[in-house]
Amino acid sequence: MAVPAARARYFLHTDAVMDHVDRRHLRHGDVAERIGISRAYWSQLVHRHRPVTPSLRARLLASRVFRGLRERDLWERIEGGAS
């Protein structure tokens, strides 16, 4: 019996994301509020403790906060679910 392949997970590019946030003079709480999540959840994403879900990836791309950044600027795909 074949073992199913682990799904890919997506994690924020912390340095690029935080550089963008800093250049816009925003705080963690500002970003979290603008994309509709808690500050604690945003912190977990930034510190790569949680992967970015498909729905949140869509919200990040649609957000004015991250205007000008492409998918590859915001997160990386990790194959096999490892972080």
N, C-alpha and C positions, 0 to 999 in steps of 0.2 A: 504494500500500500504506500503510495507516494505521500510525502509530507508536504502540506501546502506551503507555498513560499510566503514569507513574512511580507506584510505590506510596507511600502515606503512611508516614511514620516517626514514632516516638514518642520524645520526649526528656523527661527529668525536669525538673520545675520546681525548679531547684536551690535557690533561696531558700526556698521553702515546705518542701521536703524537709529541708534542713539546719536550718531553724528548728525543725521537729518533732523531729529527731534531737537537737539541742542541748537542747531542753526536757526530753527524756527522759534527759539526761546520758549519752549514748552516744558512742562514738568510731566512726570509719569502720570499723575492724576489727570492732567489736561488731556493727554493722549487717550487714556482709558475712557474718560467721559465722552470724548468725541467719537470713539469707535464703539461705544455702548457696552463696555465690559468693566469689571471692577478693577481697582488699582492693584489689588493683590494678584488677580489673574494676569494682568499686564506684566507685573513683576516676574511671575513664573515664566511667562513667554520670553521676556527679555533675557532672563538668566538661564534659558534653555532647559527648564525643569519640566515644561509641557510642550508638546508639539502644537503647531498651528493647524487648527481644523480647516476643512474645506470651506465652511461657511465664513469663518473668520478671515481666511485668505481673501475671499471675495470682498468682505467688508474693508479690509486694508487697502485693496486696490481701488475701491470706490471712494475711499476717504480723502477729503481735501488735505488732511494732515500729510499724507504720503504721495501727494500729487508729484509727478515727475520721476518717481522711482518705478522701476520695472520689477517683475516677479523675481528675477535673479538677484536684484539688489536687496529685496526684502527677506527672502528666505532661501534655504538650501534643502534639497531633497536628500534624505538619508535612506539608502536602500536597506531592506531587511529589518527595519525598526530600531536599529542601534542609534544611540545619541552621541 
